[in-house]
Amino acid sequence: MLVDFRPHTRLRGSRPVDIGATVVPVLEALSDSPVDLGKVRVVADWVQYRENFRGVVDLRPILHVPAARGPAGTVPVPMGTREDDLEIAVDVRRSADVPLRELAAERLRERSDHVVLEDWGRGSESCIWDFNALYWSALELWEKASGQGYEQALPGGESDARNTDAARELVDELFAVWDRLAEARALPEELYVVELGVGNGGQAKVFLDTFRERDRDRGTGYYRRLHYLMCDYSQHVLDLARETVSEHLDHVSAFALDAVRPLTALGFLQFKVFLVYVSNVYDNLPTDEVAHLGGRTYCVETRAYLPAEAAAELAAELSAGVDELPGLVHKLLRLGPGLLPEAVPQHVPDVDRAVAFWRRTWEALRLEERYVPLAGLDTYALSDPTVRNGDAAETSLGGELLGPLLQSGADLRMHVSNGAVTSFVESLKLLHPYGTLVCHDLFVTEVEGYRTHFRGPGKYDGSVVNWVNGPLLAHVGRRHGFDIRYERFRHRSGGNIVTMSAQVGD
Ligand SMILES: C[S@@+](CC[C@H](N)C(=O)[O-])C[C@H]1O[C@@H](n2cnc3c(N)ncnc32)[C@H](O)[C@@H]1O
């Protein structure tokens, strides 16, 4: 048996985690069970997000063949691998507060009666991303019910995107590049800046105000030539942002687009954009997880479900049977809380009730996980090719890119950040040769960071958060000829936000 206690830094300090109380009862429950102890891993994490998709104790089957995804037995098994059958995951932040041995024993005996909402699939395909998109499109209804704005759920309670010192630095750097180009008579007439995932437009306003003021002081006339493109997939968010930047509307356009695929709508700007700005968005884009365990490589498949007790309560509130819940949840995701009452008035008579159903479902939502072996990283597509004008676009990234990070020997589970990587690569194609991409986000900057800390998914209000795989983005960026830098966000002490910048390499 292998016991992997990841948050080892929490074993010291003023309130150390007590392994005897948080992990040992799970081992005791295991030894009482019929499970083959030679084929089990116990993994302890500190799940830092109060709202998340995990139980205190979760069971994750480790498959030996790629279930239903190909003929059985097609995965070659490297020599010397450990072939475990089962992983037991324990959240040590919560496990001392429950009767852990009984809970683990129950999970090991369990014939599950929870309500499954979807089939097994890659993490990026889960319906949690439909919940995420719904949150941003119906934000107004959620915020009205919760009584708080989305920024209050961000780390530090407000977005670093609105930091004026950071905006001034960014604008000055941009002006320095433009001054040099102007001197060489190489500055284009139109000066493009793109922001992906604009939220309430707070950052856009700070940037535009600062830009106009600095430009006025310097008398360079750049503001007159500026085109600021605000992009988001939520029309509601774009409307909010337009209102926030109302003073600058002559210089601003709003684009409804998927940040994962910015080229789809912005292809006409290829090589023309001087700044692509992204803040707190990459951690909000769909991602898979992959793992290297005992010498084999796996994809972590997930399946969303509602625990039996929560499902019974929800069904009672809706005057519905428990078996009707998956259908109602998928209707909610398709229609949104505004239209749901029209489709199922017998269960959801008005919008307030629809919002309550949405919020309760989200709160209760959990993810089951299992490890499914990959025949090889080349069989795993990190991003699918987009077909545009009949041609497959270039932005198709193969799983081999993960090799240097994932297959270093030791056991590791990490995010692939599929949405972020695809968005990043497409954004690099927008950049002018002297352009920069600047991104503030939650980045894991060393692979080692995946061995010791839980990196998501967590829940921020109604949205999903996963830390972004920084080493992978850097690797991909360098392969595209860019210099990639990470540094702690300089304009606020404390906090986990890191600034990534990408520029064409020398
Ligand atoms: C956490 S907010 C960040 C807002 C702002 N940049 C900030 O830092 O305060 C995430 C924003 O990204 C947008 N977003 C999330 N996924 C997106 C996607 N796939 N395509 C476009 N926008 C997306 C959301 O609608 C929301 O406006």
The ligand as an SDF file (V2000), in Angstrom:
LIG
                    3D

 27 29  0  0  0  0  0  0  0  0999 V2000
  -13.2300   35.9830  -12.8260 C   0  0  0  0  0  0  0  0  0  0  0  0
  -13.8530   36.9620  -14.1140 S   0  0  0  0  0  0  0  0  0  0  0  0
  -12.4980   38.0570  -14.3770 C   0  0  0  0  0  0  0  0  0  0  0  0
  -12.9170   39.4100  -14.8370 C   0  0  0  0  0  0  0  0  0  0  0  0
  -11.8020   40.4430  -14.9540 C   0  0  0  0  0  0  0  0  0  0  0  0
  -10.8460   40.1130  -15.9890 N   0  0  0  0  0  0  0  0  0  0  0  0
  -11.1060   40.6080  -13.6190 C   0  0  0  0  0  0  0  0  0  0  0  0
   -9.9350   40.2380  -13.4730 O   0  0  0  0  0  0  0  0  0  0  0  0
  -11.7570   41.1040  -12.7010 O   0  0  0  0  0  0  0  0  0  0  0  0
  -13.7830   35.8850  -15.5110 C   0  0  0  0  0  0  0  0  0  0  0  0
  -14.3230   36.5060  -16.7840 C   0  0  0  0  0  0  0  0  0  0  0  0
  -14.0030   35.6200  -17.8610 O   0  0  0  0  0  0  0  0  0  0  0  0
  -15.1600   35.4000  -18.6450 C   0  0  0  0  0  0  0  0  0  0  0  0
  -15.0270   34.0580  -19.2380 N   0  0  0  0  0  0  0  0  0  0  0  0
  -14.9360   32.8670  -18.6140 C   0  0  0  0  0  0  0  0  0  0  0  0
  -14.8300   31.8770  -19.5130 N   0  0  0  0  0  0  0  0  0  0  0  0
  -14.8570   32.4570  -20.7300 C   0  0  0  0  0  0  0  0  0  0  0  0
  -14.7920   31.9590  -22.0590 C   0  0  0  0  0  0  0  0  0  0  0  0
  -14.6660   30.6610  -22.3140 N   0  0  0  0  0  0  0  0  0  0  0  0
  -14.8580   32.8520  -23.0790 N   0  0  0  0  0  0  0  0  0  0  0  0
  -14.9860   34.1710  -22.8470 C   0  0  0  0  0  0  0  0  0  0  0  0
  -15.0610   34.7050  -21.6170 N   0  0  0  0  0  0  0  0  0  0  0  0
  -14.9900   33.8590  -20.5650 C   0  0  0  0  0  0  0  0  0  0  0  0
  -16.3250   35.5260  -17.6840 C   0  0  0  0  0  0  0  0  0  0  0  0
  -17.5370   35.8130  -18.3560 O   0  0  0  0  0  0  0  0  0  0  0  0
  -15.8230   36.6720  -16.7980 C   0  0  0  0  0  0  0  0  0  0  0  0
  -16.1450   37.9060  -17.3570 O   0  0  0  0  0  0  0  0  0  0  0  0
  1  2  1  0
  2  3  1  0
  2 10  1  0
  3  4  1  0
  4  5  1  0
  5  6  1  0
  5  7  1  0
  7  8  2  0
  7  9  1  0
 10 11  1  0
 11 12  1  0
 11 26  1  0
 12 13  1  0
 13 14  1  0
 13 24  1  0
 14 15  1  0
 14 23  1  0
 15 16  2  0
 16 17  1  0
 17 18  1  0
 17 23  2  0
 18 19  1  0
 18 20  2  0
 20 21  1  0
 21 22  2  0
 22 23  1  0
 24 25  1  0
 24 26  1  0
 26 27  1  0
M  CHG  2   2   1   9  -1
M  END
$$$$
